[in-house]
Amino acid sequence: MLSSLRRSARERPASGFNGLAAHLRFTFACALALLALFALLRLGLLLFNRELIGSTPLASFVEAFGNGLRFDLRLTVYILLPLLLGVLSMRVMAARGLLRLWLSVCASLTILLGLIELNFYREFHQRLNSLVFQYLQEDPATVLSMLWHGFPVLQLLASWGVASAAMYALFGWLERLTRGAPAVRETAARRRGSAWYTRAAVFGVLILVCVVAARGTLRQGPPLRWGDAFTTESMFANHLGLNATLSLYDAAKNRFSSHRDNSWKATLPAEQAQAITRELLLTGNDQLVDAELAPVRRDFRPPADGQLPVRNVVVILMESFAGRFVGALGSGEGITPNFDRLAEEGLLFSRFFANGTHTHQGMFASMACFPNLPGFEYLMQTPEGGNRFSGLPQLLSARAFNDLYVYNGDFAWDNQSGFFSNQGMTRFIGRGDYVDPVVADPTWGVSDQDMFTRAAEELAQLDRSKPFYALLQTLSNHTPYALPEQLPVAPVKGHGNLDQHLTAMRYSDWALGQFFDSVRGEPWFEQTLFVVVGDHGFGVPEEVTEMDLFRFNVPLLLIAPGITERFGSRRDVVGTQVDVVPTIMGRLGGEVRHQCWGRDLLSLAANDPGFGIIKPSGSDQTVAMIRGDRVLVQPKEQTARLYRYRLGANPQGERLAPDAEATQLQRQLEAYLQTATASLLANRSGDREREAAPGGVPLASAVIPAEPSKTPSQVRKASEG
């Protein structure tokens, strides 16, 4: 009797299960379903951002999808691991309900990331990266408000739900399809197929196949890397070859690593890198000091004829003020008529670039004079951001300047208040300080119009016995573009998904013009150096080179009495935001000790074309060095590539063959990044180290500037009044 029961139990198949062969069929079918899903998400990303296709040939996108298949295979292997390990256990193979649930959850998460990436790529021209975690760590109310008001959240959630349900149903259908015919009695062959040694052999073969698939390559050395997707001349096609889930996973590893895995790795001996960096930054007006303590600390003595009759400084950081759409830089769209008018009375730099592609990078580069480094893109929120840098707050505080920071939004965002307070600023006006604003945006704050109006009021009330410096920061030109109901400008049309962005840019330009019109009659106006600079650009269909230069190209405009007479109205020298502070200090005059990672753009030798080092936000560790009309792009773990570029009305990019200049640029790029990273980690990028030199020389040694002599226009205005 007992033996009969044992035999019948052995012969009775588990419900819905038909052995090893059925499990293998189910695994293979699910792999095909996942690969099809990933291909559809990639196709969706392509179609959603089709304006970026441009003249890219079809063959490039075919190649991109082929590259993408290799990354998709790796993710597929990871997702199928429970099914692969299940080969070793009859119970696991029989638990198809749980396996189906696991596959459905993984597919659902992948779909969610794919849907998020549609708008993410449109905004940043990057696959999912550490920016996702950056926003998650910010103020939740602000982030949620930005998403709700700036993106079609309900449509995306509905699409996610429908697609997830479809994948759950598909896995259910595949589970039923691969069961096989019901078995009443196990045959000898079936028993052999279920034997442990058979399953172990099959498992060994599967592991071998999956290891090859996960490596993504048959070459010796490292497995498939993100750089293996960059095989075409189109950056859009190259980006399509990546996988959103894997990109985000790599970003998470680098973001939360305690070992600075994503920081720039030394490629040169430290002494050599430092020497090259000093050669880059030091000019004939600089004298190196504290050479044993700091890499580029120097005494800067600007030429006396470069000083202007000014005692105050106002820096205006314009949100997303892309050079591509500035009329004075060649655009014909009519987006910036007020800036173009102001450019006629000042000095405009035509080859100026942001150091990064996010506002916080523009802030610390422009004001703290420190570059955007790989691994430290969120410097203001890291422990290293607590260092004191050799920026405008330190240098002008040493000269007893009053300070003012006026902003539309909340200073808690990006740790602005903490960072700039530590740098030496004391007077902050933020979103909570406005009464009855024209726009009260629940996401960010008030409008640019409100900010500039309040800034004019605050500047008028400053103590006139002391000079001042001020930072005015705009915000309206940012998703979700909260603008007045009755716009003072005509909405922009004809640019597709950029219409709303460009309308906000036109409004910001109008508010900028209103500010200058309102303060022009103030007694301090012609005693002031105005610096108008964009914090970063934004993505447009033309990418010019594989480093999307239009995301970096911004205007730099200096307005001050006598500036055009002394320096002309236009300069083509290359500069970045780290050059802003030295250029300001050169116009104020007097000796200054600093450790800026830029130079005074108006004190360079006539044959110096200038240089700039740029890096996009997020996990992308691609960096570039720009000199003159050349740009050297250095992707991580890949060969550097040299381009000739042209911006303005007819932007172009041309790939150049490697030459001696490319070799030199690469060494300079590597040395600069290596030296700056080392100085940051050692806290030797700013003030003199107190423990090494107690009571040392102040950063700025010039005396407080007195009231400058009046210009002819000031005398005329005084007589007319």
Steps between C-alpha positions, in 0.01 A plus 500: 500500500772750600706432189192551288439842655862600450485396134179689435638816667817475289303451184256784568634824347495826689217728398590693187848353488649268253868467591834644401424537129189706575698724738765562237233587243343742749837662578589545134157643417525750787846604385363578154212693655737712710728572204197607297391729785842665520505551122154662513610735778804596294277560198269713713794712614604545138154606384436728798823689430485471122594866453854394592525264203597780264712370213611184680482206257277202570805275521614682816175420678511139381849482649372661819228238539760230440719648773196526722428131460830422672409715801147361502636143509694586815190632675297204379749262658476687830120487498492129409737397780221348718384292203854393418575400857165325510633234265667348805171457686182324386302701753621833363426395143151407610440837669402672179263738669782655702732506199234674297455758775875565516522550124199731501645719778834530318329582172280757673799678654675499163193650335481770767863597444445502125202734530686731738788512257290638216483848652829463685689456175309781332604733781861393560607303189624227735382155597388454860784585736578631848277804447213269593648446846589865528136600461387227738722648769365852453189651653223246423224762474695701242595194298146362497359840406751532215407157368126555537494841335776442247427155362193290398511292818152347470554393140833344590353314797211375289741381232710330765200318641375381161844386386568320830166318481577403141835352600337308788247356258774419249702307758182314597437403139861386460470295817197316364650465155815332625348248741479223246247218486374367834683186609325223685804285552863596491694327230855386546620790289311746720647350812846525354429867406402574856802327650739721695800425277304598188389826657853571619640449150235725347567760767871498414427562133256780589756668724758494221257654253381763748852603599581566134170688456554710814858587402365622168826435321735215413812716531756454771509760774206699636141405422252718312539866600278799433759632258434199274173666399684799355571366155328754272547869424159580651487549878127439496549163331782415740283582801221282361735204519507521879251341737316729744488247785871417480592869466305584813655205686852618413406853607377369835827315560704811429264735683494311826848357494722598792810455287448782251485243220375762257765762568781573259780247531858620487668442165820700553760534776368757748792739453466490123124554511546796733766656280281473190204650689708792623620564147136509389376740767787730587557806281754778503285679757517215751760412761473150648489487881473219753620262233559224753146529638275581209511422130407835343484761779648821364522875539318659211605852395274608215630761257422848626345600168250216535332646807161664450345787700270267696464411867200260492430165333164351400506144363178392326478124454236430234322164516537290179606806299629299207739670260333315212198734525673827587467746215832672575670161451344435161147376564227637276197382703455829688499338846731749678441857371579657839825312549596586143439869577712478814776325304537817292615693804732236647760236424368165377696174498399280207680177602395472859384177662348375822719254689202268546141458391314570825443814701691393811808438285464845348469650848814354654701544181399867454514607866738254667731480199525121512437267204246224453696179563413135434365351820432843654219630282296567815780677681270733693341200674811295573741525793756653264250779433564613858850612400557871461587580143679796355189654348329836479351489854842437657687750287253787538420431863871554563453844346203570731236491226134473589330198345155411371350182352153532344328188369149399390503168679588320820862518613473152647501362146848375408614618847545851365465673836741261673758516225501875444476581871814296550665688213431833670162632380262639765195663338250263331163583342302188399148386413368554853594869494268613219165667565221483238722375216382506140551122490495271803606169350442207738804323358787745500392842621433838345559629148810664360302821488445481876863412564640791300254745657603392849868505402473863387338590832766321705788650303361850552498447877860381539742707704672739257804544723621156399522331161280198437476187296175322419389173341161513326373164382203442268273195494201545269673324209475161671244222488206542562542858365260683733440833319249784551152436360528822301835458332687824423660325200367306204508121543756320286361268232647275235766322708303190597561384855734797557222759462422515872868510592573783258195694612633487855843609373342796320318594821824481701664722242215751537537500879876558460431802280247635753762475776760698311244764406398538865851532647662707229425823685632380836810678633687172528428387143804650330722390786413137439631214293209285378576141407219322314567130450293189429514213748479243216336440164255228403465229242415588141483282188847609383768336711806628301744252664458192716536736797172688465648850496164678490427366848812691613514809280371806688556874462731700723433873489690767695344845535693775673608858435787516257510128424439520126746785464769295670423147380264529205153351465577136419756234589544156343732366769380170650389517861288318756326598822815448710645800312227734629655579840855575373351717224298695758801546728704628209246777439492602868877525506744451783709199591305191598608160629276226374483144381247521222497225242453755226668815370428866435374483142589865439863471611604215272772528240383595153587156362322309779175348365379411849389160621217339688432159654141382506304199620130413486293427809423155627691177468641569154872534560573641156709817528626743240755774457426793270775718358429745221284327240610152611342272756653178626240256632620235744241228574573277795719203410503596132731671256475878498355661186579841352246726330490838336180683593311811404210653689280795414260523207645202311622248757723222373725229634778312323687195623876548464780246483712473814805725492759655729249760620258227603776331702582826674136577575449155646799536734379843611147371556618203705743710703241767580236250616751296698646801679164659576362171637803447722482855634130464577547175691790651695305824567769709333289685246420820680612692804850466631513197728474643849701227666781544250510878502320651798417861456595487137458763234136579417370380168432853379751762597358802324350778706130576494435688177396858543238672297641491149544816304188590311476416134389770254152349484472513880604864503246577231221325690591681821485839325168412339355398836 
